[in-house]
Structures are given as C-alpha cells and as structure tokens.
Amino acid sequence: MNLYMTRRNIYGKDNSNLWEGKKVAIIATHGYEGKYATEPFEMGMKRLCVHSNLKYVGIYSVQDNDNLASFQTQEAIEGVKAFARSITNE
C-alpha cells in the first residue's frame, strides 16, 4: 500500500485542511495470525490519525489461508458487511 501526500493534496486554495476530521477505517487481508499481522499497520494508522486530526473508526481483517477462497467464505463476507454497517452508522 502506498500512502502519498503533499501539501497540495491536503490543503485547499485557502489553506483549509481538506483531510482533517475525516473517518479512517482499515479493511485488511494478511497471511499471519490476526493481531501479529495487523497491529503494526494499525498502530501506524492510529498515529497518522492523531497527527492529522482524523477519526480512526476501526479495522476488519481476514487471514488468507487458501488464497482467494479465504475471502469468499460466508463468515468473511458477513463480517465485512457488519463492519461497514457499524462504521457508517456512527
């Protein structure tokens, strides 16, 4: 994942911050066990949110055990749907 930001991307013509106050959520896939795989990235995103005055709303992740099949299970599909509903209803 590439995260590229410049002053031009974040600030409008009047120097108002176009990014501040926005919600940030993570939907991730990984090969390792849950927390071990997602914690470092999640911590970095939380720090970015604090620094940039963004609202971190959570993470949903699925472990990739069988390539694409891992993401097509009923559990994975229902889990990401529930996560999306929970963050859009805040």
N, C-alpha and C positions, 0 to 999 in steps of 0.2 A: 504494500500500500504506500502510495506517495502522498505526502501532505505538503502542498506548495502554497505558500502565502507571501504576499508582498504588501506593502503599504497601499498600493493601488487596489488590490483585491479586497482589502478590509475596510478601507475608508472611502466615503463618497466624496463628491466635489467640495462639500462644505466641511470636510474632516470629521463628519459624524461617523461613528463606528457602525458599519452595516452588519457586523457579526455579533456584537455584544447582545447578550440576553437570549440568544437562540438556544434551542434544545439540542443536545448531542446524545445519541444512542449508538451502541455498538451491536452489530449482528456479525458474529464471527464463526468461522469454522477452524478446526485445529486437529492435529494428529495426536497430541499428547493428552493426558488426563486433564480435565476441566480447569481447575484453578492454576495448576502449573503452567498450562498453555496460555491462559488469558490474563492472569494477574499482571505481568509486566506491561503489557499493552494498555490494559485498563488503567493502571496507575499513571502511566504517561498521559493518557487522555484526560483523566481527572485533573492532573496538574495543569494541562493546557486549558481546561475549562476554568479553573481558578484564576489563572493568569489572564485569560481573555474575557472574563465575566460571562461565561457561557453556563448553561444549566445542564449538568450531567444527569440523565434520567435512567440510565441502566444499561445492562448488557444481556444478550441472549447468545448462547453458543451451542454448537453441536460438534461432537467429536467425529472425525472422519475415520471410520473403521473399514468400510467397504467401498471407498471411492464415492461415486455419485449416489449409490444406494443408501448411504447413511443419512443423506439429506432428504430422502423421499419417503421416509417412514412416517407413519401416521403421527407418532409422538413428536417428531421434528416439525412437521407441518402444523400441528395443533399448537405446539409450543411457541413457534414464531408468530402465529396469528394472535395468540393470547398476549404475547409480549407487545406486539404492535397495538393491540386494543388498549393495553394498560398505559402505554406512553402517550397515546393520542387522547386519552380521557383525563389527563392530569390537569 
